[in-house]
Every structure is written in C-alpha cells, then in structure tokens.
Amino acid sequence: MQQLLAQPLQTQRVNAPDDARSAAKDGSDAHHEGHEGHAHDGLVDRLGAFLGLACAIHCIAMPLLLGVLPALGLSFLADHVFDLVIVILASIFAFFAARSGLRAHGDRRIVKGFAAAVLLLALGHLVGEESLVGRIPSVLGGLTLATVHFLNLRASRRACRH
C-alpha cells in the first residue's frame, strides 16, 4: 500500500488500443473507431454542467425566494419532489458523461469527481436543504458537478485530437 501511495499520480487510461493511437499519427480514420458512441460534441456535459449550476443556484436562492414563489406561480420550485427530480436527472447525466468520458480519455479522476459530486447532491437532499447543514453539500455538489462536466468535456476533446 505504501508503494502505491509513493508513486506519482498518473492518469489511468482504459480502452485505449495502441492501433487507435498509431492510426491518429498517420491521419487515418481508424482513430475514430475506438471512440464510437462518445458524446464528443459535448451535449451531455453541457446539459450536465447546466444542471449542476442550476442546482447550486437553486439551493442558494431558495431561502430568499420562498415568500415570492407562490405569487409568481412557481411554488413547485420549493418542493422536495422537484429537488429529487433534479438530483436524479443530474445523476443520470453524470453517469452517461462519466462513462463516455472514461472511454474517450480514460482519466478515472474525472469519474471519481462525478461520483463525489453526486454523493454531495444526494447527501444535501437527504439531510434536507431547509438547513444550512443540508444546503452546503448541495451547493458544493452542484458546483463540483458543473466543474467536472467541463473537465470531462475538455479531456474528451483533447483525447480525440490525439
């Protein structure tokens, strides 16, 4: 165990066949054969980042807007079911983005970032966002989720260029 901790942190790659890397060097189309089905256009990561930021903003703004929401016909935004739906949607986007990213770039640190963000969102929802104790992990989870989606998008694009 100490030997593992003493080694420098390296990006762990999975599913990166040597022929795909060599094909990228000679400019052939074989490089893209190893990357089928990936969201290289970044739509999943962009939507996931939006959901993460929306979660963070929602958690910050709710205490300030609770009195105004019913007058605007937006009281559903303060409902726990709405919170749960957003956490579930964010988790689904995180799962698919992590899976696609892992296939594209192989960096397991990004996958761990997705897992940490989803756990923070779930913890905030379970504790209850009415209290500061529940709001803090929710905000951190949303911000972490948005950040990790952007990191995943950047790493996936870099992997496709090589």
C-alpha positions as CSV (number, residue, x, y, z in Angstrom):
1,M,0.0,0.0,0.0
2,Q,2.8,2.4,0.8
3,Q,4.4,1.7,-2.5
4,L,1.2,2.7,-4.3
5,L,1.0,6.0,-2.3
6,A,4.6,6.8,-3.0
7,Q,4.1,6.6,-6.8
8,P,3.4,9.8,-8.6
9,L,-0.2,10.4,-9.7
10,Q,-0.7,9.3,-13.3
11,T,-3.7,9.4,-15.5
12,Q,-5.1,5.9,-15.7
13,R,-6.2,5.0,-19.3
14,V,-8.7,2.3,-20.2
15,N,-9.8,1.0,-23.6
16,A,-7.0,2.9,-25.4
17,P,-5.9,0.5,-28.1
18,D,-2.4,1.1,-29.5
19,D,-3.7,0.8,-33.0
20,A,-6.0,3.8,-32.5
21,R,-3.1,5.9,-31.2
22,S,-0.9,4.9,-34.1
23,A,-3.7,5.5,-36.6
24,A,-4.1,9.0,-35.3
25,K,-0.5,9.7,-36.1
26,D,-0.8,8.7,-39.7
27,G,-4.1,10.6,-40.1
28,S,-6.3,7.7,-41.0
29,D,-9.9,7.4,-39.9
30,A,-9.1,4.3,-37.7
31,H,-8.5,6.6,-34.7
32,H,-12.2,7.3,-34.5
33,E,-13.1,3.6,-34.5
34,G,-12.0,3.4,-30.8
35,H,-14.3,6.4,-29.9
36,E,-17.7,5.3,-31.3
37,G,-20.7,6.3,-29.3
38,H,-19.0,9.1,-27.4
39,A,-20.6,12.4,-26.9
40,H,-17.7,14.3,-28.4
41,D,-20.0,17.2,-29.3
42,G,-20.3,17.7,-25.5
43,L,-24.1,17.9,-25.3
44,V,-24.3,15.6,-22.3
45,D,-21.6,17.5,-20.5
46,R,-23.0,20.9,-21.3
47,L,-26.5,19.9,-20.1
48,G,-25.0,18.2,-17.0
49,A,-23.0,21.4,-16.2
50,F,-26.1,23.4,-16.6
51,L,-28.0,21.1,-14.2
52,G,-25.1,21.3,-11.7
53,L,-25.1,25.1,-11.8
54,A,-28.9,25.2,-11.6
55,C,-28.7,23.0,-8.5
56,A,-26.2,25.3,-6.9
57,I,-28.2,28.5,-7.7
58,H,-31.5,26.8,-6.7
59,C,-30.0,25.9,-3.3
60,I,-28.6,29.4,-2.7
61,A,-31.7,31.3,-3.9
62,M,-34.5,29.2,-2.3
63,P,-34.3,30.8,1.2
64,L,-34.5,34.3,-0.4
65,L,-37.4,33.4,-2.8
66,L,-39.7,31.3,-0.6
67,G,-42.1,34.2,0.0
68,V,-42.2,35.3,-3.6
69,L,-42.6,31.9,-5.4
70,P,-46.3,31.3,-4.7
71,A,-47.2,34.8,-6.0
72,L,-45.3,34.0,-9.2
73,G,-46.9,30.6,-9.6
74,L,-43.5,28.9,-9.1
75,S,-44.1,27.3,-5.7
76,F,-43.2,23.9,-7.2
77,L,-39.5,25.0,-7.2
78,A,-39.5,24.8,-3.4
79,D,-41.0,21.3,-3.4
80,H,-38.8,18.3,-2.3
81,V,-40.1,16.3,-5.2
82,F,-38.6,18.9,-7.6
83,D,-35.3,18.7,-5.7
84,L,-35.3,14.9,-6.0
85,V,-36.1,15.0,-9.7
86,I,-33.2,17.4,-10.3
87,V,-30.8,15.3,-8.3
88,I,-31.9,12.2,-10.3
89,L,-31.5,14.0,-13.6
90,A,-28.1,15.3,-12.7
91,S,-27.0,11.8,-11.6
92,I,-28.2,10.3,-14.9
93,F,-26.3,12.9,-16.9
94,A,-23.2,12.4,-14.7
95,F,-23.3,8.6,-15.2
96,F,-23.5,8.9,-19.0
97,A,-20.9,11.6,-19.2
98,A,-18.6,9.7,-17.0
99,R,-19.0,6.5,-19.0
100,S,-18.4,8.3,-22.3
101,G,-15.5,10.3,-20.9
102,L,-13.8,7.2,-19.4
103,R,-14.0,5.5,-22.9
104,A,-12.7,8.7,-24.6
105,H,-9.9,9.8,-22.3
106,G,-9.6,7.1,-19.6
107,D,-9.0,9.5,-16.7
108,R,-10.5,7.9,-13.7
109,R,-10.0,11.0,-11.6
110,I,-12.8,12.7,-13.5
111,V,-15.1,9.7,-12.9
112,K,-14.3,10.0,-9.2
113,G,-15.2,13.7,-9.4
114,F,-18.6,12.8,-10.8
115,A,-19.1,10.3,-8.0
116,A,-18.2,12.8,-5.4
117,A,-20.5,15.5,-6.9
118,V,-23.5,13.1,-7.0
119,L,-22.8,11.9,-3.4
120,L,-22.7,15.6,-2.2
121,L,-26.0,16.3,-4.0
122,A,-27.6,13.2,-2.5
123,L,-26.3,14.0,0.9
124,G,-27.7,17.5,0.7
125,H,-31.1,16.2,-0.4
126,L,-31.2,13.5,2.4
127,V,-30.2,15.9,5.1
128,G,-32.7,18.5,3.9
129,E,-31.9,21.7,2.2
130,E,-34.0,23.7,4.7
131,S,-31.0,23.8,7.0
132,L,-27.5,25.2,6.3
133,V,-26.1,21.7,7.0
134,G,-28.0,20.3,4.1
135,R,-27.6,23.3,1.8
136,I,-23.8,23.3,1.9
137,P,-23.3,19.8,0.4
138,S,-26.0,20.6,-2.2
139,V,-24.3,23.8,-3.3
140,L,-20.8,22.2,-3.3
141,G,-22.2,19.2,-5.2
142,G,-23.8,21.3,-7.9
143,L,-20.6,23.4,-8.3
144,T,-18.5,20.3,-8.3
145,L,-20.7,18.6,-10.9
146,A,-20.6,21.6,-13.2
147,T,-16.8,21.8,-12.9
148,V,-16.3,18.0,-13.5
149,H,-18.5,18.2,-16.6
150,F,-16.3,20.9,-18.0
151,L,-13.2,19.0,-17.2
152,N,-14.7,15.9,-18.8
153,L,-15.5,17.8,-21.9
154,R,-12.0,19.2,-22.2
155,A,-10.3,15.9,-21.6
156,S,-12.6,14.1,-24.1
157,R,-11.8,16.7,-26.8
158,R,-8.1,16.5,-26.1
159,A,-8.2,12.7,-26.4
160,C,-10.0,13.0,-29.7
161,R,-7.4,15.3,-31.1
162,H,-4.6,12.9,-30.4
